[in-house]
Amino acid sequence: MSPNSPRKPTVSNTPNPKDTPEEHRARMVKAKAAQDAEVASKKIRRGVVVVHTGNGKGKSTAGFGVVLRAAGHGQKVAIVQFIKGTWKTGEGNLLKTLPGVTHVGSGNGFTWNTQDKDQDIAAAQ
């Protein structure tokens, strides 16, 4: 199976209304054993890249939630944030205090303030 293909469950853990409590328990025990074996077989630890884009609110909140969860588990985290302004933020101040967290803010403000296409492209690069 390719690393990008969806994992197919080896044991169904879908509840069956016709199961007795004992049959249900046996199915769940088997499903748990299969899942535990799957997790135990994974030896390669890889980093994860998460990119939040789009219009509207919620991207920073979602990203910081992932950061806090990872940092809370002692993982190293790097954040590259394209910020609309050059002012200091509360979240930026807090992130500096967390061990294993690197926060880089990039951006020259709102692009409609510069009105300079070449400067906007250079800032993005």
N, C-alpha and C positions, 0 to 999 in steps of 0.2 A: 504494500500500500504506500502510495506517495505521501510525503510529509504534509502536503497541502490538501489531500483528500479528506473528506469528513470521516470521522471515526465511526465505525459501525459497531453497535453494542453486541457483545458476544452472548449475553444472556438478557432476555427481556425482563425488565423490571416494571412493565406496564401492569397496573392492577387488573385482575380479572374478577369481575363480580361473582363468578361462580366458584371461585376458590374458597376453600375452608380456611380458617385462620392458620392452620398448620401448613397448608399448601402455600399460602401467601408468605409465611415466615420462611419456608424452605426456598422459595423463589428469591426472596430478598437476601438470604444468606448467600445463595449462589451468585447473585448479581454483585454483592459486595466483594466476594472473593475474586470475581473476575475483574472488578474495578481496581481492587488493591493490587492484583498481579500486573495490570496494565500500568499503574503508576510506578510500581517497583521496577518495572522493566526499563523505564526511561532513565538513561544515564547522562545524556548530554544536557547541560544547563546553558541556556541561551538568554541573551538579553531580549528585551521587547521594545519596539518603537511604537508609540501611540501618537497619532496626529489627530487633533481636533480642529476641524475647519467648518466654515459655514456662516450663514447670516444669523443674527439674533444672539440671544444671551445663552450662557450655560457652558461654553467651551472651557473657560478658565476654571470654573467651578468643578467641572468633570475632571479636567486634567490634574488639578490640585488634589482631588480626592484619590486618584490613582497614585500620585506622588506620596501622599501621607500614608497610604496603605503599605506601599513598598518600603518607605523609610521606616515605618513602624516595625517591619520585619527585618530590619537591618540591611536591606539591599541598597546598593549605590544607585543614585538617581541623578539624571541630568535633565534640565529643563531649558529649552530654547524658546523664549516667548517673544513674539512680535508685539511690542507694546505701542499703544497709540500716542503716548506722550513720554517725556523724559523725566516726569516727576517720580519721586520715591513712593512705593506702595507698601501697605501694611504686609501683604503677603510676601513681597520681596524681602522686607526686613525680617520676617519670621523664617523664611527659607534659609537665610544666611546663618541662622542659629542651629539648624538641624545637621547632625553629623551625616556625612555621606551624600549630601544633597548639593548639587551645583546648579546655580540659577543664572542664566545669561539672558538679559533683556536686550532686545535689538529693535531699533525703530527710531525714526526721526519725527515722530508725530503723525498727524493725520495727513494723508497724501494730498487732500484738497487744500491744505495750508501751503504746501510748497509750490504746487502748480508747476513743477519742473520734472518732466518725464525722465530725463537722464538721471537726475538726482534720486528719484524714486526707485528706478531700476538699480542704481548703484547701491542704495541702502538695502534693497532686497537681496542682492548678491552677497 
